[in-house]
Amino acid sequence: MSKIRSARVIVTCPGRNFVTLKIETEDGVTGVGDATLNGRELAVASYLSDHVIPCLIGRDAHRIEDVWQYLYRGAYWRRGPVTMSAIAAVDMALWDIKGKVAGLPLYQLLGGASREGVMVYGHANGESIEDTIAAARDYKTQGYKAIRLQSGVPGLPSTYGVSKDKLFYEPADADLPTENIWSTERYMRVVPELFAAARDALGWDVHLLHDVHHRLTPIEAGRLGKDLEPYRPFWMEDAVVADNQDSFRLIRQHTTTPLAVGEIFNTVWDAKQLIQEQLIDYIRATVVHAGGITHLRRIASFADMYNVRTGCHGATDLSPVTMAAALHFDLSVPNFGIQEYMRHTEETDAVFPHAYTFANGSLHPGEAPGLGVDIDEERAARHPYNRAYLPVNRLEDGSMFNW
C-alpha cells in the first residue's frame, strides 16, 4: 500500500489559465494531473479543493480503478464537465505515481507501444485562403503529415480558428465574453474553395482536416461534406451540436466525408449511440474532460468494436500534463487515429517541463517514468490567475448562436 499523504491544487496563468492537481504519497512520490476547463477553471479548482481532496487523504494511491469508481459513483451527481475534469486530474496523477514507482513510462503500463510514434496535426489558418495555404505550406515543410485548415470568411470580421498569432491560438481572449458574428451562408461558400486551393498547393500526400465547431444543421453538414468529398478530407469535425446523436444519421445519408466529434464529451454515454451505430469515424474525447486515462481507455475499447478510431482534442487549453497523458494513451491503443497538437508557448513549457518530443509529423511521450511531465511550482507562482472567457456567437440579425 502507498497511501496518499497530501494533494493540492495549483492555478497558474503563463499566458493562459491552467489548473493542476499534485498528489504526494507517504513514500514521497508525486504525481500531476490536469484539471483545466477553459473559461470555468475555478469551478474545477473548487470542486477538487472543497470536495475531492478531503476524500483522497489516506487512500491507497495504487488502487486507481477503485478511486475512480469512488469519485464517480460516490458523488451521486454524475458526469458533467466539472466533475469529470476533477476526476481526470486525480486519475492522471495516480497513473503518474504508478509509473514512477514502477520505473516505467506510462505507455508501458498500458500494454506497451502499438506504434512507433503518434501522428499529429497542426493548425494552418489565415484571414484569407491565400494566407491559410501559406501557413499550410509551412507546416508541410516542418514535416507535418496532417494539417487542419481554417480560413477567414469574407464579410465576417472574425472567424473561429483564425488567430492573430500564427503559432499560438487562444480563443479565451477577454475578461468578459467577446461577441462574434456568424453567417452559415458565407461560410458554406468559402470552405470548398479553401480545400480546392489546398489540394492544388499541397498535393495528395498530406491529410487535410477541418473544424466546423458545431455551427451547422444536419442537412447543411451533409451538403458541406458532399462538397468536400472530391478533396478527400481526413475528417469534418463537430459538424453539428451532438446533443441529439441522431443528427449524425442524417449527415451520413448525404456524405461519405469522415466525421469526427467529441471534444466536449464527458463520458462514453455521450457517444454510445454515435459509436454503436457507426455514425462517426473518430471519437475526439480527451483525457482531461472525459474522466482521465481510466475512462478514456473504456471509450477507446468500445469504439474499437465498431471501427471508430481515436482523434483526441489537443488545444492549448489542455496543459502539457494532458498532452503527455494523451500521448501515452495514443501510443498504446490499437484504434488510434490521430492526435491534435497545438503548440504551447515558451512560458507554458517552462512551467510544465516535459519529456515528449516532435519529429517527422509525430510526437512521442518519451521514456521518463510516469507521465514524463511535471510542474515547476516556483515558476507557476509568478503567473497568477487571470479570468478569461471563450467567445460567444450571434447571427448577423443578432440572434444567439453556437460558438
C-alpha positions as CSV (number, residue, x, y, z in Angstrom):
1,M,0.0,0.0,0.0
2,S,1.2,3.5,-0.8
3,K,-1.1,6.0,1.0
4,I,-1.9,9.5,-0.3
5,R,-0.4,11.9,2.2
6,S,-1.4,15.2,0.5
7,A,-2.9,16.8,-2.5
8,R,-3.1,20.4,-3.6
9,V,-4.5,22.5,-6.5
10,I,-2.1,24.8,-8.4
11,V,-3.7,27.5,-10.5
12,T,-1.4,29.4,-12.9
13,C,-1.6,31.6,-16.0
14,P,1.6,31.5,-18.1
15,G,-0.3,33.2,-21.0
16,R,-3.5,31.3,-20.3
17,N,-5.1,29.6,-17.2
18,F,-4.3,26.1,-16.1
19,V,-5.5,24.1,-13.1
20,T,-3.1,21.3,-11.9
21,L,-3.5,18.8,-9.2
22,K,-0.4,17.5,-7.4
23,I,-0.7,14.3,-5.3
24,E,2.0,13.1,-2.9
25,T,2.2,9.7,-1.3
26,E,3.7,8.8,2.2
27,D,6.7,7.5,0.3
28,G,7.4,10.9,-1.2
29,V,6.3,10.1,-4.7
30,T,4.4,12.8,-6.5
31,G,2.0,12.7,-9.5
32,V,0.4,15.5,-11.5
33,G,-3.0,15.8,-13.2
34,D,-4.6,18.4,-15.4
35,A,-8.0,19.8,-14.3
36,T,-8.3,22.8,-16.8
37,L,-11.8,23.6,-18.0
38,N,-11.4,26.6,-20.4
39,G,-13.4,29.6,-19.1
40,R,-14.6,27.7,-16.0
41,E,-11.2,26.9,-14.4
42,L,-12.0,28.0,-10.8
43,A,-15.2,25.8,-10.7
44,V,-13.0,22.7,-11.1
45,A,-10.4,24.0,-8.7
46,S,-13.1,24.5,-6.1
47,Y,-14.6,21.0,-6.8
48,L,-11.2,19.5,-6.1
49,S,-10.2,21.5,-3.1
50,D,-13.6,21.5,-1.4
51,H,-15.0,18.1,-2.3
52,V,-12.4,15.7,-3.7
53,I,-9.1,16.2,-1.9
54,P,-10.5,15.6,1.6
55,C,-11.7,12.2,0.3
56,L,-8.2,11.2,-1.0
57,I,-6.1,11.5,2.0
58,G,-5.1,8.1,3.4
59,R,-6.3,6.2,0.3
60,D,-4.1,3.7,-1.5
61,A,-2.6,5.6,-4.5
62,H,-2.2,2.3,-6.4
63,R,-6.0,1.5,-6.4
64,I,-6.7,3.7,-9.4
65,E,-9.8,1.9,-10.6
66,D,-11.3,1.9,-7.1
67,V,-10.6,5.6,-6.6
68,W,-12.1,6.4,-10.0
69,Q,-15.3,4.5,-9.1
70,Y,-15.4,6.1,-5.7
71,L,-15.3,9.6,-7.2
72,Y,-17.7,8.8,-10.0
73,R,-20.3,6.7,-8.3
74,G,-19.9,8.1,-4.8
75,A,-20.7,11.7,-5.8
76,Y,-24.2,10.7,-6.8
77,W,-24.3,13.8,-9.1
78,R,-22.5,12.0,-12.0
79,R,-21.0,13.3,-15.2
80,G,-20.7,16.9,-16.4
81,P,-17.5,18.8,-17.4
82,V,-16.6,20.0,-13.8
83,T,-17.0,16.6,-12.1
84,M,-15.2,14.6,-14.9
85,S,-12.3,17.1,-15.2
86,A,-11.8,16.8,-11.5
87,I,-11.9,13.0,-11.6
88,A,-9.5,13.1,-14.6
89,A,-6.9,15.1,-12.7
90,V,-6.9,12.6,-9.9
91,D,-6.7,9.7,-12.4
92,M,-3.8,11.2,-14.3
93,A,-1.9,11.9,-11.1
94,L,-2.3,8.4,-9.8
95,W,-1.2,6.9,-13.1
96,D,1.8,9.2,-13.0
97,I,2.6,7.9,-9.5
98,K,2.2,4.3,-10.5
99,G,4.6,4.7,-13.4
100,K,7.2,6.4,-11.3
101,V,7.0,3.6,-8.7
102,A,7.3,1.0,-11.5
103,G,10.2,3.0,-13.1
104,L,8.4,2.8,-16.4
105,P,6.8,5.3,-18.8
106,L,3.1,5.1,-18.6
107,Y,2.5,3.6,-22.0
108,Q,4.4,0.5,-20.9
109,L,1.9,0.0,-18.1
110,L,-1.0,0.4,-20.7
111,G,0.3,-2.6,-22.7
112,G,3.3,-1.1,-24.4
113,A,3.6,0.7,-27.7
114,S,1.3,-0.2,-30.6
115,R,3.2,2.1,-33.0
116,E,6.5,4.0,-33.2
117,G,5.0,7.4,-32.8
118,V,1.8,9.4,-32.6
119,M,0.7,11.2,-35.8
120,V,-0.4,14.7,-35.0
121,Y,-2.0,17.5,-37.0
122,G,-1.1,21.2,-36.9
123,H,-3.4,24.2,-37.3
124,A,-3.0,26.3,-40.5
125,N,-5.1,29.4,-40.5
126,G,-5.3,32.8,-42.1
127,E,-7.6,35.7,-42.8
128,S,-7.8,34.6,-46.4
129,I,-7.5,31.4,-48.4
130,E,-4.1,32.5,-49.6
131,D,-2.9,33.1,-46.0
132,T,-4.1,29.7,-44.9
133,I,-2.4,28.0,-47.8
134,A,0.9,29.8,-47.0
135,A,0.6,28.6,-43.4
136,A,-0.2,25.0,-44.5
137,R,2.9,25.0,-46.7
138,D,5.0,25.9,-43.7
139,Y,3.5,23.1,-41.7
140,K,4.3,20.6,-44.5
141,T,7.8,21.9,-44.6
142,Q,8.1,21.2,-40.9
143,G,7.2,17.6,-41.6
144,Y,3.6,17.5,-40.6
145,K,1.7,14.7,-42.4
146,A,-1.7,16.2,-41.4
147,I,-2.9,19.8,-41.3
148,R,-6.1,21.4,-40.2
149,L,-7.4,24.2,-42.5
150,Q,-9.3,27.2,-41.2
151,S,-9.8,30.4,-43.1
152,G,-11.4,33.8,-42.6
153,V,-14.8,34.2,-44.2
154,P,-15.3,37.2,-46.4
155,G,-17.8,39.6,-44.9
156,L,-17.3,38.4,-41.3
157,P,-15.0,40.4,-39.0
158,S,-13.7,37.3,-37.2
159,T,-13.9,33.6,-37.7
160,Y,-13.3,30.6,-35.4
161,G,-9.9,29.1,-35.8
162,V,-8.2,32.1,-37.3
163,S,-5.7,33.6,-34.8
164,K,-3.8,36.9,-34.7
165,D,-0.7,34.9,-33.7
166,K,0.2,32.3,-36.4
167,L,1.9,30.0,-33.9
168,F,-0.4,30.1,-30.9
169,Y,-4.2,30.2,-30.9
170,E,-6.0,31.1,-27.7
171,P,-9.8,31.8,-28.1
172,A,-10.4,32.7,-24.4
173,D,-9.4,36.3,-25.0
174,A,-11.2,38.7,-22.7
175,D,-12.4,39.4,-19.2
176,L,-15.9,39.1,-20.4
177,P,-17.0,37.1,-23.5
178,T,-16.2,38.5,-26.9
179,E,-19.3,38.6,-29.2
180,N,-18.6,37.3,-32.7
181,I,-20.8,37.4,-35.8
182,W,-21.6,34.3,-37.8
183,S,-23.1,33.6,-41.2
184,T,-23.6,30.0,-42.3
185,E,-24.3,31.0,-45.9
186,R,-21.0,32.9,-46.3
187,Y,-19.1,30.1,-44.6
188,M,-20.5,27.3,-46.8
189,R,-19.3,29.2,-49.9
190,V,-15.7,29.6,-48.8
191,V,-14.7,26.2,-47.3
192,P,-14.9,24.1,-50.6
193,E,-12.7,26.9,-52.2
194,L,-10.2,26.5,-49.4
195,F,-9.9,22.8,-49.9
196,A,-9.6,23.0,-53.6
197,A,-6.8,25.5,-53.2
198,A,-5.1,23.3,-50.6
199,R,-5.1,20.2,-52.8
200,D,-3.7,22.2,-55.7
201,A,-0.9,23.7,-53.5
202,L,-0.1,20.7,-51.2
203,G,-0.9,17.7,-53.3
204,W,-2.4,14.4,-52.1
205,D,0.3,13.2,-49.7
206,V,-0.9,15.3,-46.7
207,H,-4.1,14.7,-44.7
208,L,-6.4,17.8,-44.6
209,L,-8.8,18.4,-41.7
210,H,-11.5,21.0,-40.9
211,D,-13.4,22.0,-37.8
212,V,-17.0,23.3,-38.3
213,H,-17.3,23.9,-34.5
214,H,-20.9,22.8,-34.1
215,R,-22.3,25.5,-36.4
216,L,-24.4,23.7,-39.0
217,T,-27.7,21.8,-39.1
218,P,-27.5,18.2,-40.2
219,I,-28.7,18.9,-43.7
220,E,-26.2,21.8,-44.0
221,A,-23.4,19.5,-42.7
222,G,-24.4,16.8,-45.3
223,R,-24.2,19.4,-48.1
224,L,-20.8,20.6,-46.9
225,G,-19.4,17.1,-46.6
226,K,-20.6,16.3,-50.1
227,D,-19.0,19.5,-51.4
228,L,-15.7,18.4,-49.8
229,E,-15.7,14.8,-51.0
230,P,-13.6,15.5,-54.1
231,Y,-10.7,16.7,-51.9
232,R,-10.8,13.6,-49.6
233,P,-10.7,15.4,-46.2
234,F,-9.3,13.3,-43.3
235,W,-12.3,14.4,-41.3
236,M,-15.0,17.1,-40.9
237,E,-15.1,17.8,-37.2
238,D,-18.0,18.8,-34.9
239,A,-20.3,19.4,-37.9
240,V,-23.4,19.8,-35.6
241,V,-24.2,20.0,-32.0
242,A,-24.1,16.4,-30.8
243,D,-26.8,16.7,-28.1
244,N,-29.1,14.8,-30.4
245,Q,-26.9,11.9,-31.6
246,D,-29.5,11.0,-34.2
247,S,-28.4,14.2,-36.1
248,F,-25.4,12.3,-37.4
249,R,-27.6,9.7,-39.1
250,L,-28.9,12.4,-41.4
251,I,-25.4,13.6,-42.2
252,R,-24.4,10.0,-43.0
253,Q,-27.2,9.8,-45.6
254,H,-25.7,12.6,-47.6
255,T,-21.9,12.3,-47.5
256,T,-19.0,9.9,-47.2
257,T,-16.7,12.5,-45.7
258,P,-15.4,11.1,-42.4
259,L,-17.0,12.6,-39.3
260,A,-15.3,13.4,-36.0
261,V,-16.9,14.6,-32.8
262,G,-16.5,14.6,-29.0
263,E,-14.1,17.2,-27.6
264,I,-16.8,18.3,-25.2
265,F,-17.9,14.8,-24.3
266,N,-17.5,13.7,-20.7
267,T,-18.4,10.0,-20.7
268,V,-18.9,7.1,-23.0
269,W,-22.6,7.7,-22.7
270,D,-22.3,10.9,-24.7
271,A,-21.0,8.9,-27.6
272,K,-22.7,5.5,-27.1
273,Q,-25.2,5.8,-30.0
274,L,-22.7,7.5,-32.3
275,I,-20.2,4.7,-31.9
276,Q,-22.6,1.7,-31.7
277,E,-24.4,2.8,-34.8
278,Q,-21.2,3.8,-36.6
279,L,-22.5,7.3,-37.2
280,I,-19.0,8.7,-36.7
281,D,-15.5,7.7,-37.7
282,Y,-13.4,9.4,-35.0
283,I,-14.1,10.0,-31.3
284,R,-12.4,13.2,-30.0
285,A,-12.9,12.8,-26.3
286,T,-9.9,14.0,-24.3
287,V,-8.2,12.8,-21.2
288,V,-9.0,15.8,-19.0
289,H,-12.7,16.2,-19.8
290,A,-13.6,12.6,-20.1
291,G,-12.6,11.3,-16.7
292,G,-8.9,10.6,-17.2
293,I,-6.9,7.7,-18.8
294,T,-9.1,5.1,-17.0
295,H,-12.3,6.2,-18.6
296,L,-10.8,7.2,-22.0
297,R,-9.5,3.7,-22.4
298,R,-13.0,2.4,-21.9
299,I,-14.3,4.7,-24.6
300,A,-11.5,3.6,-27.0
301,S,-12.1,-0.1,-26.4
302,F,-15.8,0.4,-27.0
303,A,-15.1,2.4,-30.2
304,D,-12.7,-0.3,-31.4
305,M,-15.6,-2.8,-31.6
306,Y,-17.3,-0.5,-34.2
307,N,-14.3,0.6,-36.3
308,V,-14.2,4.0,-34.7
309,R,-10.8,5.4,-34.2
310,T,-9.5,8.0,-31.7
311,G,-8.6,11.6,-32.5
312,C,-8.2,13.3,-29.2
313,H,-8.7,17.0,-28.7
314,G,-5.3,18.8,-28.1
315,A,-5.8,22.5,-28.0
316,T,-3.8,24.9,-25.8
317,D,-6.4,24.9,-23.1
318,L,-5.1,21.4,-22.2
319,S,-1.9,21.7,-20.3
320,P,1.3,19.7,-21.2
321,V,0.1,17.3,-18.5
322,T,-2.9,16.3,-20.6
323,M,-0.8,16.3,-23.8
324,A,1.7,13.8,-22.1
325,A,-1.2,11.6,-20.8
326,A,-2.8,11.7,-24.3
327,L,0.4,10.6,-26.0
328,H,0.8,7.6,-23.7
329,F,-2.8,6.7,-24.4
330,D,-2.4,7.2,-28.1
331,L,0.8,5.2,-28.3
332,S,-0.9,2.2,-26.6
333,V,-4.4,1.9,-28.0
334,P,-4.9,-0.3,-31.1
335,N,-7.5,2.0,-32.7
336,F,-5.5,5.3,-32.6
337,G,-6.4,7.6,-35.5
338,I,-4.7,11.0,-35.0
339,Q,-3.8,13.5,-32.2
340,E,-4.5,17.2,-32.3
341,Y,-1.3,19.2,-31.4
342,M,-1.4,22.9,-30.7
343,R,2.0,24.1,-29.5
344,H,2.2,25.8,-26.1
345,T,4.1,29.0,-25.5
346,E,7.6,29.1,-24.2
347,E,6.2,30.4,-20.9
348,T,3.9,27.4,-20.6
349,D,6.6,24.9,-21.5
350,A,8.8,26.4,-18.8
351,V,6.1,26.0,-16.1
352,F,5.5,22.4,-17.3
353,P,8.8,20.7,-18.2
354,H,8.1,17.6,-20.2
355,A,9.7,14.6,-22.0
356,Y,7.6,14.4,-25.1
357,T,9.1,15.4,-28.4
358,F,8.1,16.1,-32.0
359,A,9.8,14.7,-35.1
360,N,8.6,13.9,-38.7
361,G,5.0,14.8,-38.1
362,S,4.7,12.7,-34.9
363,L,5.0,13.0,-31.2
364,H,6.5,10.5,-28.7
365,P,5.8,10.7,-25.0
366,G,9.4,9.8,-24.1
367,E,10.9,7.2,-21.7
368,A,10.7,9.1,-18.4
369,P,8.8,7.2,-15.7
370,G,5.1,8.0,-15.3
371,L,3.7,10.8,-17.5
372,G,7.1,12.4,-18.1
373,V,5.8,15.9,-17.2
374,D,5.9,18.0,-14.0
375,I,5.0,21.5,-12.8
376,D,7.6,24.0,-11.7
377,E,5.7,25.5,-8.8
378,E,8.1,28.4,-8.4
379,R,7.6,29.5,-12.0
380,A,3.8,28.8,-11.7
381,A,3.6,31.2,-8.8
382,R,4.9,34.0,-11.0
383,H,1.8,33.8,-13.2
384,P,-1.4,34.5,-11.2
385,Y,-4.9,33.5,-12.4
386,N,-6.4,35.9,-15.0
387,R,-10.1,35.5,-15.7
388,A,-10.7,34.8,-19.4
389,Y,-13.9,33.7,-21.2
390,L,-14.4,31.9,-24.5
391,P,-16.3,34.0,-27.1
392,V,-20.0,33.8,-27.9
393,N,-21.6,33.9,-31.3
394,R,-24.5,35.8,-32.8
395,L,-26.0,35.6,-36.2
396,E,-26.0,38.7,-38.4
397,D,-29.5,39.6,-37.2
398,G,-28.4,39.5,-33.5
399,S,-29.7,36.0,-32.6
400,M,-27.6,34.0,-30.2
401,F,-25.9,31.0,-31.9
402,N,-23.4,28.2,-31.3
403,W,-19.8,29.3,-30.9
